[in-house]
Amino acid sequence: MVDTNAILESFRVGSWRALASGYNVETVEDCVTETQTGFQRRRPEQQIDVAQLVASLKAVHPVDDAQRAVVAVKAPDIALDVGEQSLWAHALTRKDVWVLCGPDKASMRFGVRLGLRDRLIALEVLLTDAGHRPKEALKLPYTTKWLEKVLAEFFISEGLGRS
């Protein structure tokens, strides 16, 4: 599953096609909607055609208020934006194996707190495993090194590193 930021970065570096053909990429409706906000500030080559995006995804999941409420109750002190809240709301209902790709720090903290640190993955890993190397370098928050550093910091700050 990917959040809005991972989608935008994949398009920015010209890697979306490789990602979507290398994996069964899924997201939630709110993340698709978020890819369309702020488009006025993006260069034409960075704009994402919503129909093409949806067609390239394995699934776009709807999320209802009851599902979002579960997320809010599990960590009321973590301010997730709508896309991340919906992505986690959907993820928590899944019974299959999944990973979540997105560099939002609040989302990452939520995952660590819920014991799902091992489900968080860097875009760099996904692209490498798909056999794709972007022509343009990924921004730092999409790299493995950055993800591992931030997850370790959250693991400690959440008190999970204590015996």
C-alpha positions in Angstrom: 0.0 0.0 0.0 1.2 3.5 -0.8 0.4 6.9 0.6 0.0 10.1 -1.3 3.6 11.1 -0.8 5.0 7.8 -2.2 2.7 8.2 -5.2 3.8 11.7 -5.9 7.5 10.9 -5.5 7.2 7.9 -7.8 5.7 10.1 -10.5 8.3 12.8 -9.8 11.2 10.5 -10.5 9.5 8.7 -13.4 9.2 5.4 -11.5 5.5 4.9 -11.1 5.1 2.5 -14.0 7.9 0.3 -12.7 6.4 0.3 -9.2 2.9 -0.4 -10.4 4.0 -3.2 -12.7 6.4 -4.7 -10.2 3.8 -4.9 -7.4 0.1 -5.1 -6.8 0.0 -1.5 -5.6 -3.0 -0.5 -3.5 -4.1 2.6 -1.8 -7.3 4.3 -0.4 -9.7 6.8 -2.0 -8.4 9.6 0.2 -4.9 9.2 -1.0 -6.0 9.3 -4.7 -7.9 12.5 -3.9 -4.9 14.0 -2.3 -2.8 13.4 -5.4 -5.0 15.9 -7.1 -4.8 18.7 -4.5 -2.0 21.2 -5.0 -1.8 20.3 -8.7 -1.8 24.0 -9.6 1.7 24.3 -8.0 3.1 21.4 -9.9 4.9 21.5 -13.3 2.9 19.9 -16.1 5.2 16.8 -16.0 4.4 16.3 -12.3 0.7 16.3 -12.7 -1.0 13.0 -12.3 -3.9 11.9 -14.4 -6.3 10.4 -11.9 -7.9 8.0 -14.4 -4.4 6.6 -15.3 -3.5 6.4 -11.7 -6.6 4.5 -10.7 -6.2 2.2 -13.7 -2.6 1.4 -12.7 -3.5 0.4 -9.1 -4.6 -3.1 -8.1 -7.2 -1.6 -5.8 -8.4 1.7 -4.4 -10.2 1.1 -1.1 -13.0 3.1 0.3 -12.8 3.8 4.1 -15.7 4.9 6.3 -15.8 7.0 9.4 -16.2 3.9 11.7 -12.9 2.5 10.3 -11.2 5.9 10.8 -12.5 6.0 14.4 -10.6 2.8 15.2 -7.4 4.5 14.2 -8.2 7.7 16.2 -8.9 5.6 19.4 -5.7 3.5 19.0 -3.5 6.6 19.1 -5.5 9.8 19.9 -2.3 11.8 20.4 -0.9 11.2 16.9 -2.3 13.7 14.4 -2.6 11.7 11.1 -3.7 13.5 8.0 -6.8 12.1 6.3 -4.9 10.0 3.7 -2.7 8.4 6.3 -5.6 7.9 8.7 -7.6 6.2 6.0 -4.6 4.1 4.9 -4.1 2.8 8.4 -7.8 2.3 8.9 -7.8 0.0 5.8 -4.6 -1.7 6.7 -5.9 -2.6 10.2 -8.8 -4.5 8.6 -6.5 -6.7 6.4 -5.8 -10.3 7.1 -3.3 -10.8 4.3 0.4 -9.8 4.1 0.9 -6.2 3.3 3.5 -3.4 3.6 3.0 0.3 3.8 5.2 2.8 1.9 5.0 6.4 2.9 7.4 8.8 4.7 4.8 10.6 6.8 6.4 10.7 10.3 3.0 10.7 12.2 2.1 7.6 10.2 5.4 5.9 10.9 5.0 6.7 14.6 1.5 5.1 14.5 2.9 2.0 12.9 5.7 1.7 15.4 3.3 2.2 18.3 1.0 -0.6 17.1 3.9 -3.0 16.7 3.9 -2.8 12.9 7.3 -1.4 12.3 8.3 -4.4 10.1 5.4 -3.5 7.8 6.9 -0.1 6.9 9.0 0.0 3.8 11.0 2.6 1.9 10.2 3.5 -1.7 13.9 2.9 -2.5 13.5 -0.8 -1.4 10.4 -1.4 -3.5 12.0 0.2 -6.6 15.3 -1.7 -6.2 13.4 -5.0 -5.6 11.4 -4.3 -8.8 14.7 -4.0 -10.7 14.2 -0.3 -11.3 16.7 2.5 -10.7 15.2 6.0 -11.0 16.9 8.4 -13.4 16.6 11.1 -10.8 17.5 10.5 -7.1 14.8 10.0 -4.6 14.3 12.6 -2.0 15.8 11.6 1.4 12.6 10.5 3.1 12.1 7.8 0.5 15.4 6.1 1.2 16.1 3.1 3.3 18.7 4.8 5.4 16.3 7.6 6.4 13.5 5.2 7.1 15.6 3.0 9.4 16.9 6.0 11.3 13.4 7.5 11.9 11.9 4.1 12.8 14.7 3.5 15.3 14.1 7.0 16.9 10.4 6.3 17.2 11.0 2.8 18.6 13.1 4.4 21.4 10.8 7.4 21.9 7.8 5.1 22.2 9.5 3.2 25.0 9.7 0.0 23.0 13.4 -0.3 23.3 13.3 -0.9 27.0 13.4 -4.4 28.6 
